[in-house]
Amino acid sequence: MAPTLASLKIKLFTDGADKAQIVEMAKLSYIAGFTTNPSLLRKAGVKDYESYARELTAAVPDKHISFEVISDDIDEMVAQARLITTWGKNVHVKLPVINTRGAPVVEAIRMLSGEGVKINVTVVTTLDQAKRATAALAKGAGGCVSVFAGRLADLGIDYRPLVETAVAAARATQNVEVIWASTREVWNVIEADRMGAHIITAPADILKKLPALGSKTAEQLSLDGVKAFYDDTQAAGLTLKVAGPRRTAAE
């Protein structure tokens, strides 16, 4: 049986930073939260990070929102995390699992989690990173481990062992959840749900397609495709001259 939106167990987060879009998506009952990152902030034209974030948490006070630290220095990341966590009760602080020099951020994550900061550990791409991030969160306030499955898939790397390991590690705790991140298509939502991930974060245009799940059979899709091609042929006025009489279906 084809999945439907109602049959999904996974929580659905919107990945983006456009304030109007976030407020719009927050009105949808099936959207449970939101994730942002510096690249998305840049795309959305955000200049004053703190003002933007405080306005957003005021507009959406009752659903998870992740805001990322913007420093590459680990000590400064810690200071920024302590500030970001004050922006709202629904805020999770995103910290990368490593910095740009490849230095692990796990001990800082462990310390902050112990202080009560809810953390979303991001850009997790290896088994070791997933295990260490989960352990760092488990004895504190907990949070999320974001597995960048889509980016691995873009390079032809099988992300399934990583997702399975991360999910198993998280489900052995009481306070850690796995986010399937860098989603590329609707099928990723189905796959993440079947693999037991707690959350998937995806662009709004993907999430808006989910109500259509289960609405058509494969046969109906085939017929729709053929009709669309035929209609476009007629609309474009395309013709081909062939020799001989035109045969009819009766013949």
Order of alpha helices (4+ residues) and beta strands (2+ residues): beta-alpha-beta-alpha-alpha-beta-alpha-beta-alpha-beta-alpha-beta-alpha-alpha-beta-alpha-beta-alpha-alpha
